[in-house]
Amino acid sequence: MNSPGFPRRPWRLAAEASALVIAVVVAFPLYWMVLSALKPTGEIESSEPRPWTLAPTLDSFRRVFGQQEFGRYFANSLVVACTVVVASALIAFLAATAVTRFRFRFRTTLLIMFLVAQMVPVEALTIPLFFQMRDFGQLNTLGALILPHIAFSLPFAIWMLRGFVKAVPEALEEAAQLDGASRSRFLWQILFPLVFPGLVATSVFSFISAWNDFLFAKSFIISDTSQSTLPMALLVFYKPEEPDWGGVMAASTVMTVPVLVFFVLVQRRLVSGLGGAVKD
């Protein structure tokens, strides 16, 4: 640690300055989004945009919350995102435990398939998924959004949780068995709490992916608008002839709030999860 009378090392100052610049670059779009949501219509459409406003207004937010279906869209997004987070976390935990603790044929092949699945672009699978959801009778239902997101979030979650499960020493399981604990009790009462930071880390990515999804919502919800999610609400304010940019930015701001709240709630677990906080 540097003494009060000595300057910081140049490399540390450079690293802190770089981090500050990156933080400003990343945060600026969010600032501009919120600013545009608070600007009056005249300033938004001005040919000389300014990075401030002297006359903030909540008119754009009033138009957003005044939409009849906005509350339904919000609830649908919440149902989809929460279901994807819970289901993918539980399935990934069980799958990661199976491929780590058990030896079976094609185990390595299965792990490679998980990795290959991550390399396939989502856009390339949208049309096959559309026909699959149609055959399952899931079009125009929230199931058409939940099932694909669970499938796409599982490979990453399993690969990440595999490291956490592997970090838990097998001696701990043997000690639990000697104490009379069954395998299911060890799984849920001992192993699950130890890998929980990893579950939180994967859940953040699953939540963001499901919450911000527009491609599947646009492709699989065709006629029943009551099953639409929040990203589709942006289309209400975007009209090619006369787009309501204030409404678009206000709706985007409202969409961002739940993600920020979720991140704040799990940030401590997320940091330990990304760092691999399971020790022998």
N, C-alpha and C positions, 0 to 999 in steps of 0.2 A: 504494500500500500504506500502511496506517495505521501511524504511529509508535507505540511502546509507550506513550508518555505521553498519547496522544489517544484519545478514545472512538470507537467505530465510528459510522458514519452511521446515523441512525434507520431509513432505508429498508432498509439492509442487515440491520440487526437484525430488522426486521419480516419480511423475506424469509426469513431463516434460521429464525425462529420458526415461520413458516407452513410451511416445508419440514419442520421437525421434527414439527409437528402432523400433517401429511399422512402422514409416514412412520409415525408411531405408529398412525394410523387404518388404514393399509394393512396394517401388520404384526400388528395385534391379532387378526384372524381366524386367522392362522397360529399365533400364540402360543396361542390358545384351543384350536385343533385339537390341537396337540402336548400341551398340558396335559390335555385330555380323554382323550387316548390313554394318558397316564401315571397318571391318577386311578384309584383303585379303584372298583368298581361302585357302592358305597354313596354315594360323593361325587358321582358323575355323576348319579345319580337323586335326589339331594337337592333339596328344594324351596327351599333357600337356597344357590345356587351361589356358590362363592368363586373369585377369580382366582389361587388358589395351592393347593397340596396339600402336606401334611406327611408323606404316606405314599405316595410314588410307587411304581408297580409296572409290571412289563413283561408282566402277564398278557394284556392286550389284544393286544400284539404276538405273544405265543406262540400265541394263538388264530388270528391272521392267518396266521402262517407254518406253523401246524399244518394249515391247509386243504390237502387233497391237490392241488387244481387251481391253487393260487395261483401256483406257479412257472411253470406252463404259461401262465396268463393274463399274467404278467409278460413271458415270452418273446414271446408273440404281440404284445403292445403294443410291445415293442422292435422287432420285425420290421416292423410297420406303420409306426411313426414314422420309423425309419431309412430305409425304402424310400421313403416320401413325401418326406422331406428330400432325399435324393440325386436321385431322379427329378425332382421339381419344380425343384430348383436347376439341373440340367443342361438341362432343357427350357426353363425360363424364360431361362436365359443365351443359348441359341441363338435363342429367339424374340425376345428384347430386342435382340440383335445384328441380326437380320433386319429388324425394323421401324425400327431406327435407321440402319443403314448402307445399306440398299437402298431404292430407290424403285420402288413397284409400285402397281397399281390397287387401290383400296379399302383402302389402308394406313390412312388416317384412320378409315374406317368400322370397321376391325378393332380399332383402339385404343379407339374409343368403345364397341364391343361388350364389350371387356375391362372397361371402367369400369361399364357397365350390369350385367354379370354380378356385380359386387361388391354391387349394390344389392338383389339378389333374396335374400330370407330363406332360409336353409337348410331351415327347416321346411316351406316351401312346395314344395320340390323333393323331399322325402323319399319321398312316394308314387310320383311318376314314376320316381325312381331305383330304388325297390324293384322295379317292373315291369321296368325296364331291366336290373337285375342278374339278375332271374329269367330274362329272355330270353337273357342272356349265359351263364347257367348258373353264376353266381358266388355265389348265395345260400349261406350257411353256409360261406363260405371267407373267408380274409383278403383276397382280391382285392376282395370287396364293400366292404371298408373302405379299401383302398389307392387304388383308382381314383377314387372320389368326392373323397377328400381331395386327391389330386393335381389334380383338375379345379378344386376350389375354391381351392386355394392359388396356382394359376398366374396368374390375373388380377392379383392384388396384386403377386406377384413380378415379373411382366413390367413392370408400370408402374414399380416401384421401380428395377429394374435398367436400365430404359431411360435414366434420368437418369445412371447411372454410365457406361454405354456412350457416351452422347452427350458426356460430359465428357472422354473420351479423344480428344485431337486427331487429326484425320484425317492430319495431317502425320506422325504417328508411324507410321501404317500405310504411308504412301507411302515413308518412310525404310526401313521393314522390307522392302518390296518391292524397293527399289533395292539393298538388301544381299543379295537373293536369297531372302528368306523367302517361302514360299508362303502362301496365304490361311489354310489350316488351321494352319500353324505360328504365324502371327501370332495367330490366334484363341486357341490353347491355351497358347502360351508367353509371349505379351505381354499380350493383352487380358484373358484369364482371371485372371491374378494381380492386375491393376489393379482389376478389379471384384469381387474376392473379398470385400472387406469388405461390399459390398452383398449378396452371396450369403449371407454369414453372418447378416446382419440378417434377410433373408427366411426363412432356415432356422429361426431361433428361433421365428417365428410359425407356420411349418409344423409344427414339432416339437410345440409346445404344443397346437395344434389337434388333431393326430392322436393325441397321447398322452392328452388329456383327453376324447376323444370318447365320448359315451354314446349319443347319438341314433342314429347309424348302427349302432353295435354292438348296440343293442337292437332295431333294425328289421330288420337284414339277417342277423343270426346268430340263427336261430329255434330250431333243434332240436339242432345239433351244438355242445354246450358246449365241446368241445375247441378250437374256433376263437374262443372268447370272449376279450376283452381285459380289462385290469386294471380299468377302471371297472365292469365287470359283477361283479367280485368284491365290490363294495360291497353288492350285492343279497343276497349270502350272509349278511351280518350284519344286514341290515335286514328285519325281519319285522313286519308291521303289528300283530300281537298282542303281541310281545315284542321290540322292537328292541334290538340290542346296540350301543349308541352308542359304547362303548369300542372295539369291533371296527371300527366304521365310521370312527372318528377315527384309529385306528391304521393301517387300510388306506389312508386318505387321506394320512396322513403318509408312508407308504412310497411312495405314488404321486408325492408332491411331490419326493422326494429326487432322482430322475433328472433332473427339470426343472431343479432348482437346480444339479446337477452340470454339466449341459449348458450352463447359463447362465454358470457360473463359467469353464468352459473357453473360451468364445467371447466373454467380456465385452469384452476389449480390441478385438477385431475388430468387435464389435457397436457399440461407441461410435463408432468411426471410420466404420462403415457407415451409421449413422443420421445422422452429420454430413456424409456425402459426402466422403470423404477422397481423392478422385481429383483431381489438379491437373495443369494443363498443364505 
